[in-house]
Structure formats: structure tokens, C-alpha cells
Amino acid sequence: MYRLTSFAARRRENSKGKRMTLTRKMPDNYERKFADFIAMCAKAKADHADVVLVAYPGAIGDNYEEMMESLSRLAEAELTLSIGKPLPAK
């Protein structure tokens, strides 16, 4: 079982009962690029909200690393995510 301990690391026990740290690197420029999303999560947590709604999937990231960072921040804030329809393909 995993327990999120921070945005950058999570811990679990291996088969011998020793604690292991699994880390990942925050995507470059994430905090600047997703400043509005980060602020929305902080406000939702402060307002004791349960759900965050984003208009389309790309609002939480353009690639795997950005999406994982956004989902990690939602989990840390104990928020649930609801996503609207994707933008039409060009």
C-alpha cells in the first residue's frame, strides 16, 4: 500500500518491512504553467470543497508528467476531479 507523503515522494514498505522512498521529478516550469490550477486546488482545499471541475482534460497537463503532477496535487489536497468533454480534434 502506498501513502503519499509529499508532492515529490511517496513511501511504502518492501517485503522485509523496510521503508522505501519512490521519487519523481516535477516537470520543468510546471508551477509557472499551471499556477491557476495550483491556486484553484489551494482555494478548494481552504473552502473545504470535495470536487474540482476542469473544463477539459488538457487543463491538468499536456503530457504524462504534468498530468501525474496535477493528480498528485489533487490527491494531496484530498480533492476529487471531474473533467468536462475534451476539446475537438483539429
C-alpha positions in Angstrom: 0.0 0.0 0.0 1.3 3.5 -0.9 0.9 6.6 1.2 1.6 10.0 -0.4 4.0 11.9 1.9 4.7 14.9 -0.4 4.4 16.0 -4.0 7.9 14.6 -4.7 7.9 11.3 -2.8 5.9 8.5 -1.6 6.8 5.7 0.7 6.0 2.0 1.0 7.3 -1.0 2.9 9.1 -3.6 1.0 8.8 -7.3 1.7 11.3 -7.1 4.5 9.4 -4.3 6.3 12.0 -1.6 5.3 10.6 1.7 4.2 11.4 2.7 0.6 11.1 6.1 -1.0 9.9 6.4 -4.5 10.5 9.8 -6.1 9.7 11.5 -9.2 10.8 14.8 -10.7 8.4 17.7 -11.0 8.1 18.7 -14.7 10.1 21.8 -15.7 8.1 25.0 -15.5 5.1 23.2 -14.0 4.4 25.7 -11.2 4.5 28.6 -13.7 2.5 26.9 -16.4 -0.2 25.6 -14.0 -0.3 28.5 -11.5 -4.0 28.9 -11.9 -4.6 25.1 -11.3 -2.4 25.2 -8.2 -4.3 28.2 -6.9 -7.6 26.6 -7.6 -6.6 23.5 -5.6 -5.4 25.6 -2.7 -8.7 27.6 -2.7 -10.8 24.4 -3.0 -9.0 22.9 0.0 -9.3 26.1 2.0 -13.1 26.2 1.2 -13.5 22.5 2.2 -14.6 21.6 -1.2 -14.8 17.9 -2.3 -14.6 18.2 -6.1 -12.6 20.2 -8.5 -14.1 20.6 -12.0 -11.9 21.3 -15.1 -13.4 22.1 -18.4 -11.3 19.7 -20.5 -8.6 17.0 -19.9 -5.7 19.2 -21.1 -6.3 21.6 -18.2 -4.4 19.2 -15.9 -1.4 18.6 -18.2 -0.2 18.3 -21.8 1.9 15.2 -21.1 2.2 12.3 -18.7 4.5 14.0 -16.2 2.3 17.2 -16.0 -0.8 15.1 -15.5 0.8 13.0 -12.8 1.9 16.1 -11.0 -1.6 17.6 -11.2 -3.2 14.4 -10.0 -0.7 14.2 -7.1 -1.6 17.7 -6.1 -5.3 16.9 -6.1 -4.7 13.8 -4.0 -2.5 15.7 -1.5 -5.4 18.2 -1.1 -7.8 15.3 -0.8 -9.9 16.5 -3.7 -11.8 14.6 -6.4 -11.5 15.5 -10.0 -14.4 15.9 -12.5 -13.5 16.6 -16.2 -15.6 18.0 -18.9 -15.6 17.0 -22.6 -12.3 17.1 -24.5 -11.7 19.8 -27.0 -12.5 18.9 -30.6 -9.6 17.5 -32.6 -8.1 19.9 -35.2 
